Amino acid sequence: MNQLGGRKKTLFGKRLLVCFIVCASLFILGMTETVFAEDEGTFTLEEITVTAEKREAELQKIPMEISVLRTDEMKKFDVNQVYDLEKILPDISTDSQVGTFVIVSIREVETGLWNPMFETTVSTHLDGIQLTRFGGMENFFYDLERVEVLKGPQGTLYGRGSTAGSINMITKKPVMNEFGGSFEVELGDYDLYRTSGALNIPIVEKLAVRVAGRSNKRDSYSDLGYGDADSMSGRISIRWTPTEKQTFTVSHDRVHFDEEGYSMFGDDSIYLDTYGDVTIVANSDPAYATYPYMQGGPVHARFESLWAFSPTYKDNNWNRGDLYGVGFQYEYKFDFATLTVEAAHRNLEEIKNFMWGGAYLNPVGDGPVYDQVEVTLRDPILFVITHTSSDTDTIEARLTSTSAISSGDSYEWIIGAMMQDDKVTEETFTWFAPYYVRVDTQSSGIFGQASYSPFDKWNITGGVRWNKDKKDYMGIYLFETYFDLDTYTMQVNRDMSADQWTYKSFEWSEPTYKINISYEATNDMMAYLQYSKGYRSGNVDFGANAAPPEFLNAWELGYKSRWFDNRLQFNAVIYYYDYKNYNRSGTANKCLQDTDSDPANGIYPGDHYCDDVASNTDPTAAPPATAPPGWVPGEPDGTVDNYDYDNSYGAGYVSVSPGGAEQKGVSVNLMYLLTMNDTISLNAVWRHNEYGTPYGFKQAILAVYPEADNPYRDYYDESGREFGGAPIRGNMGYTRTFMFGSDILTFSGTLFYNGKGIDQFVNYGKENQYTMPGRDAYWTGDISATYQSGRWMPSGTRWFIRFRCNNVWDEDALDSITYTDDAGNFGAFPDAFATGSGVISGRYINPRSWGITFGVDF
């Protein structure tokens, strides 16, 4: 097995990496004498001000692990969307499910549930207002002042969905009495065309307007088309300061996207291989004689998937959506405190049209144990239309003391209250599990946090929040649908009678709190110990059942320091998490065996009918009365509907709580201002995550759905199983600035390391359980160069040109890898191979890409 599939590229990449390290080391050694020869105090690291605790404070003075990316850093590191955060901040992980639905985790505290009805573990805020849906979130990364990432439970100040932390996007605000703005356009490979701009307009002395927008287009890395970008975003904000004590800010933003969509198999690249005694043989079907990847041997089709799909697939695979938000903020400064009132309405409308298709390995020969497989296409027989709609209204009022610990005062405090009304509706039309579900969530909370310095250099912070969540479920699950492959249309026969609907309500009321003790040994050195409790309200699944709330007991020991007259910054954190009720999603199916002797129902008597339409094998069966024209029994073409499903069970996802988990890790951040023109940075994390004892997935499903059976996979006790991504991740960066009069040339290079993936257990919990190695570790690198000048421009105006290249040596590593001794679609051949043998699937990292940006700031 060759996981990388490109040995020459790997060797070149390693040589380039060695060259980069050697050159950087020689440069550092050569500059060391110059560094200490300069007068002390002539250059220092810049102090960064954040609003992480809903008040302005210096980043290094806050006893909490916070990562900040500002505008210049985002441009330097090519951070244009939420997915880009994980390469800069190694303790963040992102993934995409079903189009633009983004899953974000911090410190490997996983959401584990990908439906937009379910709660997140990372709360995301835009100017203080929570975005309860991750859909389309990648389109907010423009005209930002900074992005703050708070790590660890943030329930005290940020409330709902912040068990793992919070991501706060702070936009640039209108500036009084100042006309200015910026504009830039980027062109690159894969037909990249990205434009963005902003304009600050002073209306009168105390009133200003800021308008900003972005257009983002890029073709897919894959020949299939999935993963492209085509969106437009805009934002307008108005700020009014009628008096020195009052500030009104009103904002409105919109996003529209229309992209290729999502595929459930072979979505952007196909990696298929085997291990043990299994070999891939040529497909015997003469129709596939011209398919190069079906002639036997492993399939390492890096971003080549179109061969496994028909043109009709691309035409019927798309993802479209619109988002908008209206926000209001009012501030009044009393002598003792500042009153802040924030309110907003946000809306999301998204329609996804996608199919299941692609390539997979299927056993050939006589069973029950197979040693040969062939590449088989599933093109496409599963058709899904999903419509997601959400409306969220939020209001929060808080009072923040004027006194502040970071300003030298002995105390500070904040109190507040919030209310949120969040409605989300999801309607899916598909032949295997159609449903209409609406969940209305009413959240409210009161909170307070205070800090007190009882002794010199010591500080104690305590916070508490009382949360109340009520969820109302209304839905109808598993109604009749028919899919016509000839026209690629869905016909729906939905019974909306009262007895078909389900209504349920759930309520939870829980406190969250934290206590933090910090010691500031010197003005440049701080240590702290923190305990915080995280809470995530219960998740309501499609079948109107709810998993219990999650609770996270988090301990964190941190250290922040500056050395060499504030030229070297070193921060480190050790954390330990004790997770209770770690929710997971799974299937709860009840497959019916038809005993009706009347073939008019379209299902042959005796068929074990669940999701596999191929089981309808009787060619003499009469079509159902409501079947569309051209319906032919016995053809596995998706035309059989679900009218013989038990209404209490389905193939959809359910949320359950199998047990707890234990998570621990270490993160290190270093930044060294070597000279006025040279900066080195290092970020690294190590983590270890494992499920608690007991952790019974199957038992948890049966506790909620006692008659369920799951034909696709069995869920065994996973007590003690390690989970998550690579235990070690990190990056190392170097920036060099050259001065040519008033012109500036900045060069940046960053190396990214993604360590070896954790070992994978096959048949976990069974007698024939065994272990396979995780995916290989890999390095990648990005570079950028920016030239800024004011030549030929009016005073105060500068132009720039920037070149960037990501994954410089085009590393073709695997981002993920999966082993299984099941085979066929949905594991149709359970335990198909001898112990220690099976099939492998994987997904590649993004290929090399480049772009050139032209811009002007005025």
Secondary structure, 3 states (H helix, E strand, C coil): CCCCCCHHHHHHHHHHHHHHHHHHHHHHHHHHHHHHHCCCCCCCCCCCEECCCCCCEEHHHCCCCEEEEEHHHHHHCCCCCHHHHHHHCCCEEEEEECCCEEEEEECCECCCCCCCCCCCCEEEEECCEECCCCCCHHHHCCCEEEEEEEECCCHHHHCCCCCCEEEEEEECCCCCCCCEEEEEEEEECCCEEEEEEEEEEEEECCEEEEEEEEEEEECCCCCCCCCCEEEEEEEEEEEECCCCCEEEEEEEEEEEEEECCCECCCCCCEEEEEECCCEEECCCCHHHCCCHHHCCCCEEECCCCHHHCCHHHHHCCEEEEEEEEEEEEEEEECCCEEEEEEEEEEEEEEEEEEEEEEEEEEECCCCCCECEEEEEEEEEEEEEEEEEEEEEEEEEEEEEECCCHHHCCCEEEEEEEEEEEEEEEEEEECCCCCEEEEEEEEEEEEEEEEEECCCCCEEEEEEEEEEEEEEEEEEEECCEEEEECCCCEEEEECCCCHHHCEEEEEEEEEEEEEEEEEEEEECCEEEEEEEEEEEECCCECCCCCECCCEEEEEEEEEEEEEECCCCEEEEEEEEEEEEECCCEEEEECCCEECCCCCHHHCCCCCCEECCCHHHCCCCCCCCCCCCCCCCCCCCCCCCCCCCCCCCCCEEEEEEECCEEEEEEEEEEEEEEEEECCEEEEEEEEEEEEEEEEEEEHHHHHHHHCCCCCCCCCCCCECCCCECCCCCEEEEEEEEEEEEECCEEEEEEEEEEEECCCCCEEECCCCCCCEEECCCCCEEEEEEEEEEEECCCCCCCCEEEEEEEEECCCCCCCEEEEEEECCECCCCCECCCECCCCEEEEEEECCCCEEEEEEEEEC
